[in-house]
Amino acid sequence: MAGIFESSEMIGAFLDETEEQLQLLEQSILELEQKGETPEIVQKLFRIAHTLKGSSSAMGFEKMKLLTHEMENVLDRVRNHLLKISKPVINVLFQCLDHLRMLKEDFVSDRKDIKTDIAPIINSLREVLPEKYNEVDTGKTKDESNQFVEFTLGSDQQAQLEQAVKSGLNVLICHVKISEGSLMKSARACLILNYFNELGTVIYTDPDVLETPDDAEIDRVSYLVITQMDASTFEAKSRDELMDIDEVKVVPFYGETLQNYKQPEKAQQKETDIDTTSKTANYEKRVTQTVRVDVERLEKMMNLVGELVIEQARILQVGNILHNRYSSDDVIDDLLGISNRVSRVIGELQEGVMKSRMLPIQQLFNRFPRMVRDLSESLNKQVELILEGGDTEMDRTIIEEITDPLIHLIRNAIDHGIETPDIRKKTGKPLKGILRITAFHQENHVILTIEDDGRGIDLRKVKQAAIKKQIITSQDAENLTEQEVINLIFHTGFSTSQTVNDISGRGVGMDIVRNHVDRLNGIIDVETKQGEGTKFTIKLPLTLAILTGLLVKINDETYALPMSNVIEIVRKPEREIEFVKGQAVSVIREKVLPLIWLHDYFNIPRRKRGRNVFIVVLGVAEKRLGLVVDELVGNQEVVVKPLGMYIGKIEGFSGATILGDGSVACILDVVGISKMVSSRKVTAVDDYQNCDIEVGDR
Amino acid sequence: MSVLLDAQYVEYELANEKYALIISDVYEIIKMQKVTPVHNSKPYLEGIINLRGKIVPVINLHKRFGLNNYTVTKSTRIVVVKSRDEMVGIVVDRVNQVIKFLEIQPPPEMVAGINGDYFEGIGITDEGVVSILKIDKVLYEA
């Protein structure tokens, strides 16, 4: 009996939602740990557990349902102030998160066979409860806490509520218990009403204090207040300033309490519910407004837009030719006008499609706080993680590819960079190390930086390790510049770690990072100061499907170079080209760059040179080289097209593109070129050792 | 052989010899155009062209079969074939006609100085013999 929940769409939707909720859960637990307990966070956690319980039970996923149910119990106690948030509780919550992740993984691999054992975690959850787990008891607490929350709102008040929520105000319920001994309790209730009106706007009271006779014996009154303050400040303030009261309890107006809130329309309830939290969790709100699209469809759209871009360039070119040929013809002016407008629309379309593939890097950032917490805990270090630019958008394929390198760099920073508190104390640094990760856009690129204030890279040790691992000879080591020594860390199999622990030093190192950055046509730079810290800067293209290419000519063949690899273009008099052991080099900005004539590798004659040569300074990952070209054509958007299976992968080329005149140009792959250059000069390899950049080559 | 006999063939010329391809393999025939070289690739790969927005590799059969150097003339054509779900262009000196064969004989060991394995067989017509190429083998096997 294959029900609707067996369908792949449903399963996909369930998994997507679960992933989202799990990320949110992680974020919230971390927030709880850092900022302490607030009703908002607890409510958020409760809601996540509740959502997960609902969806997993709909999917018939028993184990997840049971676990989330137990979580709900614990969180419910917290919410009702029957349980304090403490370290053990937070740890249990983290364990729950881990178990939920494992359950989800199990579900992905085989739904019929969920291996993860949830019994221990359920026990731990029950252990943190103040009293023995008791179903009846839970029911009772619920009743007690909510017993006087019964609002019957009119349409006016609902409109007010909506308005408030939309403008980002908080809606709070204030339960007040007026002291037994207070005379004229209803007058006291009115005074409280007045006081609350100073802090915000009271839109409803229960019972209605304005209607009750003066001598009525009311001791519990609930006020519904719209205010800018959050629940805890509001509560503290009223507790301090109100007279003749026994108890004030302020809770945000949403979640479970809504069940008692009699509202005519159900749909509206949901809206209020979501909007109320929108201030704290914008994320959730956005999710409800998006549409999930298959990546393949986006991919196809991207391809079609690519075709349009090419055809548009051709139309423009043909139009220009016609214009020159029949300059007096108005129709051709029309054609050019249309062509311009179409080109603008295509431009916007392209941007739109590209944006639809973009995701904020926040998604990735969300994974870091937990990781940093666990790592620093296990290494007994204190680390403050600062994440900046989470809203920076990147192509999702790039985000996927860059995840591993970033995680690696973070581990590295905590493991090797940031010192233990006692060492930091000795060196006069604050005990807490700072790890700052930023993302931002710069022109057509995304820049990611990972910076720590740790001990920095010990260049001497790097040199020694490199000599020991026979990456360089001790003679070479003498001649290396500082930057060259730093770049040695990217060498395959290189690691300065003395001790192997389970975090890093498993034989993998910065070369993995370099390879990933390579693959994305990115550039990586390292700055380090001993005793002060290390900073990695990664520059990545925005997308891989369309790139800004620099068109150059090598003899009379046109080639496109990814702009993301182009560092600068310089024109040098030929006589300034020098030779180091047969390798042509040029000094550009005080750096010695090896010069490459692709002509030699492609067996095409070098053009008779003028007095100057154009050198395109290329960078890939940590390497730099100068490519000598005959002509610079300009830069333009190029659509990357694969060379196809028949041709296969050719070193030095990443694909081809179609130019405005319909001709084809190959796109040069800078990684491939640098490989090609180093592999073909096998006999001259010794020369390379001394020359810039090529040191630490694979 | 009867299937081969019923089929139609595209007859073309290469260094004054007649060759044929089964028509179902032929995607289209276009005039010779500017071919962008792809260096460091297969030695007989002439380069790549733009076929209505698609990048299509073009091979040179002269080079493939070690025939004498060819020159591009007015009649030079690129026969685009579909092989293994991919389009590949083949440079030929001229495309003559679409024909059917009266008889097809198995290929001898050598055909016009080329290894016989590259051929499906030899087609017989009123005007003489035509060598039928096994396109997959020509494209993919060394």
Contacts between the chains, C-beta under 8 A, distances in Angstrom:
chain1	res1	chain2	res2	distance
A	307	B	53	4.9
A	310	B	53	6.1
A	311	B	53	7.2
A	557	B	36	7.3
A	557	B	37	6.7
A	601	B	39	7.2
A	601	B	40	7.3
A	602	B	37	7.9
A	602	B	39	3.8
A	602	B	40	7.2
A	603	B	39	7.0
A	604	B	39	7.8
A	641	B	54	7.7
A	641	B	55	4.8
A	642	B	55	7.3
A	643	B	38	7.0
A	643	B	48	6.9
A	643	B	55	6.4
A	643	B	57	7.4
A	644	B	55	6.4
A	644	B	56	7.8
A	644	B	57	6.1
A	644	B	86	5.8
A	645	B	84	7.4
A	645	B	86	5.7
A	646	B	57	5.1
A	646	B	84	7.9
A	646	B	86	5.4
A	646	B	88	5.6
A	646	B	139	7.0
A	647	B	38	6.4
A	647	B	41	5.8
A	647	B	42	7.5
A	647	B	45	6.7
A	647	B	48	7.4
A	647	B	57	5.1
A	650	B	38	6.5
A	650	B	40	5.6
A	650	B	41	5.3
A	651	B	40	6.5
A	652	B	39	7.7
A	652	B	40	6.3
A	653	B	38	6.7
A	655	B	55	7.9
A	656	B	36	7.3
A	656	B	38	7.9
A	656	B	48	5.7
A	656	B	55	4.9
A	658	B	50	4.8
A	658	B	53	6.6
A	658	B	55	7.6
A	662	B	50	5.6
A	663	B	34	5.7
A	663	B	36	6.6
A	663	B	50	6.9
A	664	B	36	4.2
A	664	B	47	7.9
A	664	B	48	5.2
A	664	B	49	6.3
A	664	B	50	5.0
A	664	B	55	6.4
A	665	B	36	6.6
A	666	B	36	6.6
A	666	B	38	6.1
A	666	B	48	7.7
A	676	B	40	7.6
